[in-house]
Amino acid sequence: MKIRHAILASSAFVALVGSPANAQTAQPEARDGGLEDIVVTAQKRSENLQKVPISISAISEERLQATGIRTTQDLPTALPGLQVLNVAGAITPRVHGIGTTFTSAGFESPVATYVDGVYLAFGADVSMDLSDATQVAVLKGPQGTLFGRNATGGVLQVTTREPEQGYQGLIQTSLDNYLTSRSNLFVTGGLGENAAVSLSAAYAHQDEGYGTNVVTGNDTYRLGHAYTVRGKLKIDLGPDTTLLLSGDYSGRGGSEATVFRPFPGTNTTSPVLQPRRAWDTASSVDADNRYHGGGASLRLEHQLGTAKLTSLSAYRDAYHSFNFTPVPTAAKVLDVYVPETSRQFTQELQLSSTGGGPLVWTIGGFYYHNRATQHQVSTFGAAFPLPSLGGLVQEFPGRQTTDSEAVFAQATYSIAPHTRLTGGVRYTWEKKSYAGDLIVRFPGAPAMTIPGSGDLKFGKPTWRLSIDQDLAERVTAYASYNRGVKSGGFNLHNPVGAGFDPERLDAFEVGIKSELADRRVRLNVSGFYYDYSNIQVVLFPGGSTEVVNGPKAELYGIDADFEARVSDRLRLNASANWLHAKFLSFPNAEFAYPEPGGEPGPTINASAAGNDIPYAPHFTYVVGVTYTIPLGTTNWPSTRTTASTAAFTARRTIFCVSPATTSSMPRWRGRPWTRA
């Protein structure tokens, strides 16, 4: 049975015992019939989003549920300006066109991802389930002062449920298109007066893939399985001290490895025709990827009079592997298998003011250690165009160690009753050490090994300067200048190649945040200009992958977020992003042109100056309508969301109908919905 266009049904059941509270984290209540406050931690403290002089888009747990967002890959549905790429099962986010098309162990994204305050350096970790998320926020533009050297394009913040004293439980299950089943569980409760524990779990399975390998007949881009388990223990050690211990573990597998295509029906490394359907392939190899990993963190908060001391220690360990062919044909030409690992430890100490007065400040230090390994194995088949290379095996074992230390400080001072000035600076010291080999094995001959190694050190400052002014009650304007830096590194799969240097982004932003009509309307608009230099880009010399420096780019655009509470039953929301993103210089870019008959032609090197930055759509938008119909103890909310990406001439429309039913104790909730 094939179901490709509509989700069949989804239902959720909530069982609550002992406490009448809802199992989901309660949202802030509306104020006098107005919109709820949105609380974010964009400046490492809990603040009203309207008071933070940064362009931020945030979606609540309720909107995640209503729009059918299940994983990080779904987030662009509700967050214009955010693009999410899945590269062989690893996720790399892009904000305002800033990001990367490449991901591997040891290579960090210029958009940093944090889960409950813990930095995720490995792209394979970022591909995650969001069933226990209470908020997802995107901080747009460099956040180098408080979030570090790899927050050049912005920060993706995920906040998950906390333990609570009252016993609560939630079970959800769903069946959607491509016969994808998803189930998740959340339970929490007290362990005495001073401790509470929570457990969340999720599992997903996709029965049929998005496409077909026409050679083997097997599905492509199919999620075989995905599971996540997260546990938290919260203990009040005293009236001023709280400890939170968290642990998570997840795994997944399936045929999600990516085949890059410069245009439909082609591939990047050789002139071999492919099926024109985006998800189909013609290959002797069924692509596959596997992941398992997790970590633990310990957060300790202690109140010191008018300041709070926070310590956050975290360790993560992950394994990821994928196999595919860069030359997909029915005959064996070239097979590539890449296993990789990432182990990281982070420690952050932060001291923040909590008292009143005109000065609000934060100081702290951060330490990051990572050990990444990769062992790429390329096997040349008998059908390789050079018969003498048939049976050749090339191995690229490489390992990279990163140690990074940073100190930072940021303060906001009210220089007048309605005017605030913010300044912040961070200095980062970093060292990377690399060692690897190129191993060549010809059939019947001894292996030849070429070693490679290198060290890279740098010390870089990043900063923030902003001013915000209250123009009227609940109307604030701001202007800011930020610098972000992304660290350099080495190509783990190219031991004899050169490393790459840090890239830099200078960002200028102005904006206005407003709540109007007795707080029933929220309108936030911002404009930005980015000067982006020494950009790290990916080239494909000889069919391999290599990160290099060089290009310079200019980006500017406008963000707008709108929300209105028309009545107690009707709500409207809309968000849009317009973006201009072009290279100013890129002398040795790779281009692929089709032949007159449509066949793929060879790649050539030429200047890309004046060309658009990849994956930087000119215009994206989201429009939503929510209407609630009370029927006794039953509420029937309906949500419609439309998303369009003009740069790719593609339109994606999602229609969700989410009736929710609540009864007396024990409580249960049903939420069938459809998507078209």
C-alpha positions as MATLAB code, in Angstrom:
seq = 'MKIRHAILASSAFVALVGSPANAQTAQPEARDGGLEDIVVTAQKRSENLQKVPISISAISEERLQATGIRTTQDLPTALPGLQVLNVAGAITPRVHGIGTTFTSAGFESPVATYVDGVYLAFGADVSMDLSDATQVAVLKGPQGTLFGRNATGGVLQVTTREPEQGYQGLIQTSLDNYLTSRSNLFVTGGLGENAAVSLSAAYAHQDEGYGTNVVTGNDTYRLGHAYTVRGKLKIDLGPDTTLLLSGDYSGRGGSEATVFRPFPGTNTTSPVLQPRRAWDTASSVDADNRYHGGGASLRLEHQLGTAKLTSLSAYRDAYHSFNFTPVPTAAKVLDVYVPETSRQFTQELQLSSTGGGPLVWTIGGFYYHNRATQHQVSTFGAAFPLPSLGGLVQEFPGRQTTDSEAVFAQATYSIAPHTRLTGGVRYTWEKKSYAGDLIVRFPGAPAMTIPGSGDLKFGKPTWRLSIDQDLAERVTAYASYNRGVKSGGFNLHNPVGAGFDPERLDAFEVGIKSELADRRVRLNVSGFYYDYSNIQVVLFPGGSTEVVNGPKAELYGIDADFEARVSDRLRLNASANWLHAKFLSFPNAEFAYPEPGGEPGPTINASAAGNDIPYAPHFTYVVGVTYTIPLGTTNWPSTRTTASTAAFTARRTIFCVSPATTSSMPRWRGRPWTRA';
ca = [
       0.000    0.000    0.000;
       1.519    3.328   -1.072;
       0.470    6.544    0.623;
       2.390    9.509   -0.783;
       0.339   12.685   -0.412;
      -1.728   12.641    2.752;
      -1.040   11.665    6.297;
      -3.599    9.051    7.278;
      -4.122    9.816   10.926;
      -2.378   10.768   14.092;
      -3.572   10.358   17.633;
      -2.156   11.156   21.041;
      -3.241   10.007   24.464;
      -2.241   11.708   27.703;
      -2.581    9.850   30.998;
      -2.282   11.982   34.127;
      -2.396   10.629   37.648;
      -2.072   12.557   40.907;
      -1.830   16.080   39.478;
      -4.403   17.949   37.406;
      -1.673   19.808   35.527;
      -1.327   19.257   31.803;
       1.524   16.948   30.815;
       2.981   19.464   28.439;
       4.942   22.379   29.794;
       2.511   25.171   30.476;
       2.725   28.175   28.185;
       2.731   31.703   29.662;
      -0.803   32.902   30.137;
      -2.179   35.691   27.976;
      -2.136   39.068   29.668;
      -5.554   40.756   29.818;
      -6.612   39.090   26.576;
      -3.305   39.925   24.868;
      -0.565   37.734   23.484;
       1.554   35.567   25.751;
       5.100   36.628   26.551;
       7.795   34.650   24.746;
      10.690   33.934   27.102;
      14.082   33.191   25.495;
      17.666   32.741   26.715;
      19.345   34.517   23.798;
      21.637   36.405   26.211;
      22.248   33.459   28.591;
      19.434   34.660   30.888;
      15.641   34.318   30.756;
      14.169   37.430   29.094;
      11.104   38.549   27.213;
      11.881   38.216   23.495;
      10.553   41.747   22.941;
      13.262   43.158   25.211;
      16.219   41.457   23.497;
      17.895   43.609   20.790;
      18.516   40.624   18.502;
      16.519   39.265   15.569;
      14.988   36.063   16.964;
      12.351   33.659   15.698;
      10.923   31.253   18.268;
       8.274   28.560   18.087;
       6.585   27.060   21.112;
       5.741   23.466   21.899;
       2.143   24.146   20.894;
       3.156   25.375   17.415;
       5.579   22.482   16.962;
       2.670   20.118   17.567;
       0.150   22.032   15.469;
       2.390   22.278   12.389;
       3.516   18.655   12.520;
       7.211   19.435   13.118;
       8.847   16.233   14.325;
      12.596   16.668   13.689;
      15.142   19.431   13.138;
      14.852   18.829    9.400;
      11.212   20.036    9.542;
      12.015   23.406   11.172;
      12.135   25.558    7.982;
       8.392   24.883    7.694;
       7.830   27.375   10.512;
      11.047   29.433   10.528;
      11.725   31.528    7.403;
      15.368   32.455    7.016;
      16.413   29.026    8.299;
      17.513   26.349    5.841;
      18.350   22.819    6.983;
      20.445   20.454    4.856;
      20.619   16.708    5.440;
      24.016   15.525    4.207;
      24.296   11.746    4.482;
      22.254   11.715    7.687;
      23.985   14.709    9.304;
      22.260   18.083    9.682;
      23.814   21.440    8.857;
      21.603   24.514    9.468;
      21.901   27.779    7.523;
      20.649   31.200    8.673;
      20.356   34.141    6.262;
      22.415   32.162    3.737;
      25.282   31.573    6.187;
      26.148   27.907    6.550;
      27.916   25.073    4.836;
      27.048   22.314    2.367;
      29.575   19.990    3.998;
      29.611   18.163    7.296;
      31.939   15.650    8.912;
      33.453   14.811   12.265;
      35.725   17.654   13.309;
      34.165   20.151   10.889;
      31.783   22.470   12.726;
      28.894   24.445   11.296;
      28.937   28.278   11.301;
      25.452   28.070   12.839;
      25.899   26.666   16.342;
      23.308   24.267   17.791;
      22.611   24.113   21.529;
      20.295   21.706   23.357;
      19.505   22.757   26.925;
      22.610   24.936   26.848;
      24.945   22.168   25.609;
      26.856   22.805   22.366;
      26.547   20.108   19.673;
      29.640   20.255   17.465;
      28.924   17.124   15.363;
      26.371   17.498   12.566;
      25.190   13.905   13.047;
      24.089   14.868   16.591;
      21.992   17.762   15.242;
      19.673   15.389   13.371;
      17.313   14.904   16.304;
      13.752   14.215   17.355;
      11.864   17.199   18.820;
       9.015   15.372   20.554;
      10.099   16.601   24.012;
      11.030   20.137   22.914;
       9.256   23.034   24.642;
      10.799   25.745   22.452;
      13.023   26.103   19.398;
      14.587   29.516   18.806;
      16.799   30.825   16.016;
      19.131   33.700   16.906;
      20.012   35.371   13.611;
      23.414   36.867   12.917;
      26.740   36.446   14.750;
      26.451   35.483   18.416;
      30.186   35.234   19.029;
      30.261   37.006   22.391;
      28.105   34.635   24.415;
      28.031   31.524   22.190;
      31.508   31.294   20.740;
      33.655   31.070   17.661;
      31.305   28.914   15.580;
      28.140   30.998   15.925;
      29.027   33.116   12.881;
      25.650   32.821   11.185;
      23.575   32.441   14.327;
      22.423   29.948   16.930;
      19.787   27.212   16.879;
      18.527   26.748   20.455;
      16.459   23.722   21.497;
      14.914   23.573   24.965;
      13.447   20.288   26.243;
      11.033   19.479   29.070;
      12.183   19.763   32.675;
      11.249   17.428   35.540;
       8.267   18.474   37.679;
       7.043   17.439   41.130;
       3.501   16.550   40.066;
       3.219   13.113   38.455;
       2.386   13.476   34.760;
       2.573   11.336   31.665;
       2.146   11.629   27.923;
       1.945    8.995   25.186;
       1.619    9.901   21.511;
       1.515    7.786   18.380;
       0.993    8.676   14.733;
       0.990    7.280   11.208;
       1.761    9.608    8.326;
       2.822    9.639    4.679;
       5.208    6.986    3.324;
       3.732    4.847    6.130;
       5.941    6.519    8.711;
       4.997    5.587   12.264;
       6.084    7.758   15.197;
       5.560    7.222   18.914;
       6.821    9.115   21.923;
       6.514    9.007   25.685;
       7.081   11.514   28.498;
       6.702   10.894   32.235;
       7.742   12.997   35.214;
       7.218   13.056   38.945;
       8.686   13.889   42.325;
      11.215   11.870   44.322;
      10.547   13.418   47.679;
      10.210   17.112   48.396;
      13.503   18.231   46.873;
      13.925   16.062   43.781;
      12.067   15.333   40.550;
      12.791   13.063   37.627;
      11.633   12.876   34.002;
      11.985   10.433   31.130;
      11.208   10.949   27.461;
      11.466    8.434   24.633;
      10.663    8.499   20.913;
      10.715    5.944   18.096;
      10.089    6.304   14.347;
      10.054    3.932   11.378;
       9.434    4.656    7.689;
       7.977    1.749    5.717;
       8.673    3.056    2.200;
      11.290    5.424    0.859;
      10.902    8.685   -1.046;
      12.349    7.096   -4.181;
      13.691    3.911   -5.747;
      17.061    2.593   -6.810;
      16.076    1.419  -10.297;
      19.056   -0.980  -10.455;
      18.456   -2.917   -7.232;
      14.736   -2.182   -6.855;
      15.204   -1.083   -3.235;
      13.863    2.096   -1.651;
      16.012    5.204   -1.366;
      15.876    7.922    1.291;
      14.090    5.672    3.742;
      14.338    6.001    7.511;
      14.778    2.450    8.737;
      14.577    3.360   12.409;
      15.199    6.260   14.776;
      15.003    6.259   18.562;
      15.819    8.731   21.330;
      15.809    8.396   25.115;
      16.396   11.331   27.479;
      16.353   11.353   31.270;
      16.683   14.221   33.761;
      17.089   14.417   37.522;
      16.593   17.759   39.261;
      17.621   18.219   42.901;
      17.266   21.257   45.145;
      20.411   21.049   47.276;
      19.318   24.050   49.319;
      17.340   27.276   49.056;
      19.985   28.786   46.753;
      21.398   25.752   44.891;
      19.909   23.570   42.168;
      21.479   20.617   40.364;
      20.220   19.193   37.062;
      21.677   15.945   35.728;
      20.692   15.039   32.148;
      21.490   12.110   29.888;
      20.399   11.149   26.380;
      21.062    8.417   23.831;
      19.783    8.008   20.287;
      20.298    5.940   17.176;
      19.052    5.719   13.614;
      19.690    3.960   10.344;
      18.421    3.947    6.783;
      19.117    4.795    3.176;
      19.350    8.544    3.704;
      22.881    9.072    2.344;
      22.956   11.924   -0.150;
      23.871   11.910   -3.847;
      24.713   15.490   -4.859;
      23.328   16.659   -8.186;
      24.250   19.877   -9.978;
      21.000   19.625  -11.961;
      18.227   16.981  -12.428;
      19.293   13.721  -13.978;
      23.005   14.141  -13.254;
      25.656   13.620  -10.627;
      28.734   15.614   -9.717;
      31.735   13.498  -10.549;
      31.176   11.899  -13.960;
      28.880   12.321  -16.984;
      26.430    9.547  -16.108;
      22.707   10.066  -16.669;
      20.394    9.498  -13.708;
      16.604    9.242  -13.258;
      15.091   12.700  -13.343;
      12.947   12.186  -10.248;
      14.721   13.904   -7.363;
      14.739   10.889   -5.010;
      15.442    8.130   -7.554;
      18.866    6.766   -8.454;
      20.424    4.168  -10.752;
      23.237    2.631   -8.750;
      24.853   -0.700   -8.034;
      25.136    0.451   -4.408;
      22.247    1.039   -2.013;
      23.297    4.068    0.022;
      23.069    3.625    3.772;
      23.906    5.561    6.932;
      24.063    4.624   10.608;
      24.322    6.674   13.779;
      24.366    6.077   17.496;
      25.484    8.406   20.221;
      24.594   10.390   23.270;
      25.899   12.258   26.230;
      25.444   13.536   29.744;
      25.483   16.994   31.299;
      25.543   18.438   34.799;
      24.200   21.936   35.461;
      24.776   23.523   38.863;
      23.195   26.883   39.720;
      23.943   28.768   42.924;
      22.557   32.136   43.976;
      25.169   34.504   45.410;
      23.209   37.488   46.662;
      22.764   39.737   43.629;
      24.534   37.329   41.235;
      24.066   33.753   40.045;
      26.886   31.288   39.396;
      26.236   28.628   36.759;
      28.438   25.675   35.910;
      27.572   23.466   32.934;
      29.690   20.368   32.246;
      28.880   18.085   29.312;
      30.339   15.056   27.526;
      29.196   13.604   24.196;
      30.271   10.556   22.196;
      28.907    9.635   18.763;
      29.535    7.262   15.853;
      28.299    7.876   12.322;
      28.880    6.003    9.078;
      27.592    6.144    5.528;
      28.308    4.413    2.247;
      27.404    5.528   -1.264;
      28.840    5.796   -4.751;
      29.767    9.163   -6.284;
      29.413    7.484   -9.706;
      25.977    5.828   -9.601;
      25.754    3.256  -12.410;
      24.548   -0.324  -12.786;
      28.173   -1.480  -12.939;
      30.654   -1.190  -10.079;
      32.687    1.987  -10.633;
      33.532    3.504   -7.249;
      32.232    2.689   -3.771;
      32.854    4.973   -0.771;
      32.470    3.987    2.875;
      33.027    6.591    5.607;
      32.902    5.757    9.335;
      33.557    8.670   11.699;
      33.513    9.374   15.415;
      33.312   12.484   17.577;
      34.021   12.794   21.286;
      33.689   16.148   22.991;
      33.841   17.687   26.443;
      32.648   21.193   27.253;
      32.794   23.204   30.430;
      31.239   26.621   30.921;
      31.370   28.827   34.006;
      29.151   31.878   34.070;
      28.466   34.589   36.635;
      25.476   36.834   35.969;
      23.872   39.707   37.835;
      20.391   39.119   39.207;
      19.744   42.279   41.229;
      18.042   45.441   40.074;
      19.704   48.609   38.923;
      20.783   50.132   35.632;
      23.590   47.612   34.975;
      23.029   44.001   33.874;
      26.153   41.932   33.259;
      27.503   38.464   32.502;
      31.081   37.188   32.632;
      32.351   33.689   32.033;
      34.762   31.199   30.576;
      34.358   28.265   28.190;
      36.487   25.205   27.417;
      35.964   22.836   24.486;
      37.826   19.606   23.693;
      37.042   17.393   20.720;
      38.655   14.326   19.211;
      37.340   13.448   15.770;
      38.275   10.496   13.560;
      37.375    9.550   10.013;
      38.437    6.554    7.922;
      37.270    6.922    4.343;
      37.625    3.822    2.146;
      37.272    4.217   -1.643;
      37.093    1.033   -3.728;
      37.479    1.272   -7.510;
      35.397   -1.275   -9.418;
      36.074   -3.113  -12.657;
      33.932   -0.599  -14.585;
      36.113    2.366  -13.620;
      37.020    4.345  -16.813;
      40.736    3.562  -16.271;
      40.858   -0.269  -16.265;
      44.294   -0.245  -14.649;
      42.701    1.150  -11.476;
      40.129   -1.637  -11.189;
      40.422   -3.214   -7.738;
      42.381   -0.264   -6.330;
      41.538    0.616   -2.721;
      42.355    4.003   -1.191;
      42.070    4.545    2.538;
      42.182    7.901    4.316;
      42.379    7.378    8.093;
      42.591   10.730    9.850;
      42.208   12.133   13.342;
      41.974   15.676   14.614;
      42.139   17.016   18.150;
      40.753   20.438   19.051;
      41.294   22.381   22.249;
      39.645   25.762   22.610;
      39.473   28.165   25.546;
      37.572   31.431   25.729;
      36.731   34.197   28.177;
      33.780   36.518   27.634;
      31.926   39.441   29.163;
      28.804   41.353   28.222;
      26.982   44.173   29.973;
      23.898   46.299   29.363;
      23.693   49.746   30.954;
      20.682   52.076   31.013;
      22.280   55.355   29.986;
      18.855   57.051   30.175;
      15.393   55.959   31.425;
      14.471   54.555   27.996;
      17.877   53.985   26.410;
      20.201   51.006   26.913;
      23.711   50.381   25.637;
      25.114   46.845   25.344;
      28.731   45.907   24.839;
      30.363   42.508   24.829;
      33.665   40.903   23.917;
      35.029   37.379   23.749;
      38.543   36.160   23.094;
      39.142   32.613   21.894;
      42.376   30.632   21.823;
      42.296   27.465   19.745;
      44.675   24.711   18.731;
      44.013   21.904   16.275;
      46.337   18.951   15.721;
      45.944   16.587   12.794;
      47.490   13.287   11.748;
      46.447   10.964    8.948;
      47.548    8.683    6.157;
      46.861    8.051    2.523;
      46.987    4.282    2.024;
      46.944    2.911   -1.543;
      46.390   -0.805   -2.161;
      46.756   -2.291   -5.652;
      45.626   -5.901   -6.116;
      48.549   -8.242   -5.528;
      50.919   -5.466   -4.451;
      52.032   -4.204   -1.012;
      50.254   -1.179    0.373;
      51.813    2.251   -0.060;
      51.364    4.723    2.806;
      51.819    8.504    2.657;
      51.581   10.152    6.100;
      50.391   13.671    6.789;
      50.133   15.887    9.856;
      49.763   19.490   10.893;
      48.994   21.978   13.631;
      46.868   25.095   13.517;
      46.696   27.785   16.177;
      44.765   31.002   16.333;
      43.567   33.615   18.776;
      40.625   35.750   17.705;
      38.357   38.335   19.329;
      34.625   38.592   18.653;
      32.381   41.360   19.898;
      28.974   42.933   20.104;
      27.871   46.557   20.387;
      24.209   47.591   20.389;
      21.875   50.347   21.491;
      18.125   50.063   21.994;
      15.596   52.837   22.569;
      11.988   52.720   23.774;
      10.047   54.769   21.234;
       6.728   54.290   23.009;
       5.172   51.888   25.464;
       5.945   48.366   24.178;
       7.736   49.722   21.066;
      11.537   49.430   20.983;
      14.058   50.153   18.235;
      17.642   48.886   18.209;
      20.857   48.918   16.170;
      23.846   46.602   16.545;
      27.261   45.709   15.169;
      28.582   42.168   15.691;
      31.623   40.230   14.603;
      31.624   36.455   14.274;
      34.479   34.046   13.562;
      34.403   30.398   12.503;
      37.503   28.378   13.308;
      39.752   26.776   10.712;
      40.789   23.153   10.517;
      41.942   20.241    8.388;
      40.387   17.938    5.792;
      40.393   14.599    7.599;
      39.945   12.679    4.346;
      42.890   14.410    2.620;
      46.028   13.872    4.749;
      48.410   15.449    2.225;
      46.237   18.513    1.591;
      46.476   21.889    3.259;
      44.243   23.000    6.089;
      41.838   25.917    5.939;
      41.847   29.196    7.881;
      39.113   30.870    9.979;
      36.360   32.833    8.257;
      34.946   36.171    9.451;
      31.565   37.888    9.382;
      30.859   41.532   10.269;
      27.136   42.123   10.731;
      25.150   45.358   11.016;
      21.508   45.140   12.085;
      18.663   47.538   12.825;
      15.215   46.550   13.991;
      12.016   47.428   15.763;
       9.982   45.275   18.152;
       6.422   46.253   18.956;
       3.260   45.096   20.694;
       0.172   47.024   19.661;
      -3.618   47.087   20.114;
      -3.550   46.313   23.844;
      -0.874   43.661   23.248;
      -3.070   41.738   20.821;
      -0.679   42.383   17.911;
       3.050   41.676   17.845;
       5.157   42.961   14.934;
       8.950   42.643   14.806;
      10.942   43.823   11.775;
      14.714   43.891   11.259;
      17.140   44.678    8.470;
      20.724   43.415    8.221;
      23.923   43.788    6.224;
      26.729   41.176    6.307;
      30.337   41.543    5.172;
      31.512   37.921    4.839;
      35.182   37.181    4.106;
      37.637   34.270    3.811;
      34.655   31.943    3.445;
      35.187   28.207    3.844;
      33.726   26.504    0.768;
      33.699   22.950   -0.537;
      35.326   21.967   -3.833;
      35.427   18.566   -5.519;
      38.892   18.184   -7.080;
      39.139   14.861   -8.890;
      35.894   13.674   -7.323;
      37.141   14.103   -3.740;
      35.891   16.683   -1.238;
      38.052   19.506    0.069;
      37.315   22.592    2.179;
      39.226   25.710    1.074;
      39.221   29.442    1.828;
      39.027   32.451   -0.407;
      35.592   33.743   -1.399;
      34.140   37.018   -0.181;
      30.413   37.757   -0.144;
      27.857   40.444    0.587;
      24.478   39.676    2.132;
      21.602   41.904    3.162;
      17.904   41.457    3.767;
      14.787   41.977    5.884;
      13.094   39.770    8.497;
       9.514   40.233    9.684;
       7.452   38.353   12.292;
       3.755   39.059   12.894;
       1.270   37.562   15.351;
      -2.244   38.686   16.236;
      -4.830   37.488   18.720;
      -7.955   38.557   16.865;
     -10.229   36.978   19.474;
     -10.087   34.316   22.138;
     -10.686   31.771   19.363;
      -8.852   33.204   16.336;
      -5.116   33.741   15.977;
      -3.029   34.756   12.990;
       0.705   34.474   12.483;
       3.016   35.258    9.577;
       6.768   35.421    9.083;
       8.831   36.361    6.050;
      12.453   36.754    5.030;
      13.855   38.558    1.975;
      17.525   37.954    1.224;
      20.166   39.180   -1.219;
      23.264   36.947   -0.997;
      25.972   37.066   -3.664;
      29.669   36.342   -3.963;
      31.832   39.414   -4.449;
      34.799   37.232   -5.361;
      35.291   33.493   -5.872;
      38.010   32.959   -8.507;
      38.139   29.141   -8.696;
      34.546   28.051   -8.224;
      33.326   24.829   -9.806;
      30.532   24.988  -12.393;
      28.592   22.179  -14.055;
      26.775   22.844  -17.343;
      24.412   20.533  -19.233;
      25.137   19.586  -22.822;
      22.641   20.761  -25.523;
      20.780   17.437  -25.324;
      20.471   17.638  -21.544;
      23.296   15.223  -20.761;
      25.629   16.253  -17.938;
      28.767   18.001  -19.070;
      32.146   18.242  -17.335;
      32.737   20.573  -14.413;
      34.912   23.620  -15.050;
      36.600   26.200  -12.843;
      35.678   29.855  -13.257;
      34.918   32.981  -11.239;
      31.621   32.962   -9.314;
      31.683   36.699   -8.569;
      28.140   38.057   -8.814;
      26.540   34.609   -8.415;
      24.091   33.714   -5.646;
      25.350   31.900   -2.561;
      23.962   28.320   -2.604;
      20.956   27.559   -0.417;
      20.180   31.240    0.161;
      16.597   31.667   -1.135;
      15.555   35.175   -2.103;
      12.178   34.986   -0.364;
      10.620   32.640    2.177;
       7.421   32.992    4.166;
       5.097   31.201    6.559;
       1.417   32.078    7.123;
      -0.714   30.464    9.811;
      -4.300   30.628   11.047;
      -5.519   28.973   14.254;
      -9.199   28.839   15.203;
     -10.516   27.131   18.351;
     -14.126   25.959   18.650;
     -15.161   25.071   22.230;
     -17.561   22.099   22.341;
     -18.200   21.497   26.022;
     -14.960   19.986   27.339;
     -13.635   19.614   23.777;
     -11.583   22.170   21.844;
     -11.122   21.946   18.064;
      -8.161   24.043   16.914;
      -7.417   24.212   13.192;
      -4.097   25.381   11.819;
      -3.130   26.160    8.238;
       0.486   26.849    7.303;
       1.884   27.762    3.891;
       5.605   27.931    3.130;
       7.208   29.054   -0.134;
      10.813   29.240   -1.259;
      10.904   31.421   -4.342;
      14.563   30.808   -5.133;
      13.857   27.162   -5.852;
      10.472   27.787   -7.523;
       8.996   25.289   -5.120;
       5.894   25.513   -2.976;
       5.100   23.366    0.023;
       1.667   23.609    1.609;
       0.788   21.943    4.895;
      -2.764   21.728    6.178;
      -3.200   20.493    9.717;
      -6.495   19.888   11.509;
      -5.854   19.159   15.172;
      -8.921   18.457   17.292;
      -7.899   18.020   20.938;
     -10.175   16.304   23.447;
      -9.716   16.518   27.216;
     -11.671   14.600   29.851;
     -11.618   14.510   33.647;
      -9.024   12.468   35.565;
      -7.308   10.424   34.292;
      -6.868   12.828   31.391;
      -6.442   11.928   27.772;
      -6.010   13.928   24.618;
      -6.618   12.964   20.998;
      -5.040   14.905   18.128;
      -5.761   13.479   14.680;
      -4.409   15.696   11.889;
      -3.857   15.674    8.171;
      -1.186   17.036    5.882;
      -1.473   17.625    2.161;
];
